[in-house]
Each structure stands twice: as C-alpha cells, then as structure tokens.
Amino acid sequence: MGSPSLKERQMLQHLRPALVMLALFTVLTGVIYPFALTGFAAIALPGAANGSLIKKGRRHHRLEPHRADFHQGRLFPQPPVGDQRSRPE
C-alpha cells in the first residue's frame, strides 16, 4: 500500500471534477432553482402562488382551519353537454 499508481492518479483526476459537478448541480437544481422560482411566483403572482383556499366565513383567522383547496374536488353544477359524461356508469 504505497503511493497510488499512475492509473489510480488519472482516475482520481477525472473522478474529483465529476463529483464536484454532481454536488454543484444537485444544489443548483434541487435547492437554489426551486427557491428562486417560488420567490418569483410569490412576488409576481401573490394570489396564485399561495393557492386558492376556501375559508369559513369572510373573516380569516390565523388559527381557523381552512375548509379545502378550491381546485380539489370542485363540483360541476351543470351536466356535460351531449353524450359526454364525467364518470362512467
């Protein structure tokens, strides 16, 4: 177990930059990009960025639970036009 051979040194010369780039792009695409996109959405579209929550009554209290998200389980008040059906029978 002496000093590394020429092949081992060459392998380390290629492996080290690859691992650095893997770590860099993992942080860039997994942390920085999502936070930047979320921050931009909160500034540019403040109403849409936080979702469409249905609240109980007109007042909003911090401790009062939300009823639901507006876009989940929306009711369709009128039947579909023609033979189209929303669910098979």
C-alpha positions as CSV (number, residue, x, y, z in Angstrom):
1,M,0.0,0.0,0.0
2,G,2.4,2.6,-1.2
3,S,1.7,5.6,-3.3
4,P,-1.1,5.4,-5.8
5,S,-0.2,4.1,-9.3
6,L,-0.4,6.2,-12.4
7,K,-3.8,4.7,-13.3
8,E,-5.2,5.5,-9.9
9,R,-4.0,9.1,-10.1
10,Q,-5.5,9.5,-13.5
11,M,-8.8,8.1,-12.2
12,L,-8.8,10.5,-9.3
13,Q,-8.1,13.4,-11.7
14,H,-11.3,12.5,-13.6
15,L,-13.4,11.5,-10.6
16,R,-12.9,14.6,-8.5
17,P,-14.3,17.1,-11.1
18,A,-17.2,14.8,-11.8
19,L,-18.1,14.6,-8.1
20,V,-17.8,18.4,-7.7
21,M,-20.1,19.0,-10.7
22,L,-22.6,16.4,-9.3
23,A,-22.7,18.3,-6.0
24,L,-22.9,21.7,-7.7
25,F,-25.8,20.8,-10.0
26,T,-27.6,18.9,-7.2
27,V,-27.5,22.1,-5.1
28,L,-28.3,24.3,-8.1
29,T,-31.3,22.3,-9.4
30,G,-32.5,20.9,-6.1
31,V,-32.3,23.9,-3.8
32,I,-31.5,27.2,-5.5
33,Y,-33.8,26.9,-8.6
34,P,-36.9,25.9,-6.6
35,F,-36.5,28.6,-4.1
36,A,-35.8,31.2,-6.8
37,L,-38.9,30.1,-8.7
38,T,-41.1,30.1,-5.6
39,G,-39.9,33.6,-4.6
40,F,-40.5,34.9,-8.1
41,A,-44.1,33.4,-8.1
42,A,-44.8,34.9,-4.7
43,I,-43.8,38.4,-6.0
44,A,-45.2,38.2,-9.5
45,L,-48.4,36.3,-8.7
46,P,-49.2,36.6,-5.0
47,G,-52.7,35.3,-5.2
48,A,-51.9,32.2,-7.2
49,A,-48.6,31.4,-5.5
50,N,-50.3,30.5,-2.2
51,G,-53.2,28.5,-3.7
52,S,-56.9,29.1,-3.5
53,L,-58.0,28.2,0.0
54,I,-61.7,28.2,0.9
55,K,-62.2,29.8,4.3
56,K,-65.1,29.6,6.7
57,G,-66.9,32.9,6.5
58,R,-65.5,36.2,5.4
59,R,-63.0,36.7,8.2
60,H,-59.7,35.0,8.2
61,H,-58.3,34.0,11.5
62,R,-54.8,32.5,11.7
63,L,-55.9,29.6,13.9
64,E,-59.1,28.9,12.0
65,P,-58.8,25.8,9.7
66,H,-59.3,26.1,6.0
67,R,-62.2,24.2,4.5
68,A,-60.5,23.0,1.4
69,D,-58.5,23.9,-1.6
70,F,-60.7,25.5,-4.3
71,H,-59.2,23.3,-7.1
72,Q,-59.6,20.0,-5.3
73,G,-63.0,18.3,-5.6
74,R,-64.7,21.1,-7.5
75,L,-68.4,20.5,-8.1
76,F,-69.8,20.7,-11.7
77,P,-73.2,22.3,-11.3
78,Q,-74.4,21.5,-14.8
79,P,-74.3,18.2,-16.5
80,P,-71.9,17.8,-19.5
81,V,-73.3,18.7,-23.0
82,G,-74.4,15.8,-25.2
83,D,-73.3,12.3,-24.5
84,Q,-70.2,13.2,-22.7
85,R,-70.1,12.0,-19.1
86,S,-67.8,13.0,-16.3
87,R,-67.7,9.4,-14.9
88,P,-68.6,6.1,-16.5
89,E,-71.7,4.4,-15.0
